[in-house]
């Protein structure tokens, strides 16, 4: 049995982009990150005003933020990933949802965490849950981060496509997500669960009779 889950908003209220920014500002890259942040601030204001898609802007932010990691080796990337999970994502986890995943795992399910998070960060989080990680891949050449991602940011339909490719003909028994961008992944499941859903996902869940979990 396969159980798939989103992470940000679903398993934790922490946010990777904020935590990576905090890591950069506290590890000698404050000036570079501040320049990046203020260059992207107009887009954030457009999102807040409802003039720009939040999911589109979030994906662009993650893609552009990867450029600040260019030149790192994989060991430094791993240190950053553990720091982000230890300081931000794991302390803000949703215990009730994590407990459900653990119950599924004890019952023999294979857990898969599917997220827009950078793959090393997702691996660090998923490892704490006993889950396989399918995240946004960072390009590595000769052991060095190039600052580019491989393919698309792993969200929305890309997330569902990646999951479907990973499991082949197997069926997803249960899937957890928190926003409308998770709908393509949730639709792969026999038992979708909307965790603390946004307005769009809540409306769809009510119409389709999906379970809603207020964690």
Secondary structure as GFF3:
##gff-version 3
##sequence-region A 1 215
A	DSSP	beta_strand	2	5	.	.	.	ID=ss1
A	DSSP	alpha_helix	16	26	.	.	.	ID=ss2
A	DSSP	alpha_helix	30	48	.	.	.	ID=ss3
A	DSSP	alpha_helix	54	65	.	.	.	ID=ss4
A	DSSP	three_ten_helix	66	69	.	.	.	ID=ss5
A	DSSP	alpha_helix	74	84	.	.	.	ID=ss6
A	DSSP	pi_helix	85	89	.	.	.	ID=ss7
A	DSSP	alpha_helix	95	106	.	.	.	ID=ss8
A	DSSP	beta_strand	110	118	.	.	.	ID=ss9
A	DSSP	alpha_helix	119	127	.	.	.	ID=ss10
A	DSSP	beta_strand	132	141	.	.	.	ID=ss11
A	DSSP	beta_strand	144	150	.	.	.	ID=ss12
A	DSSP	alpha_helix	156	167	.	.	.	ID=ss13
A	DSSP	beta_strand	172	177	.	.	.	ID=ss14
A	DSSP	three_ten_helix	180	182	.	.	.	ID=ss15
A	DSSP	alpha_helix	183	186	.	.	.	ID=ss16
A	DSSP	beta_strand	189	195	.	.	.	ID=ss17
A	DSSP	alpha_helix	199	208	.	.	.	ID=ss18
A	DSSP	beta_strand	211	213	.	.	.	ID=ss19
###
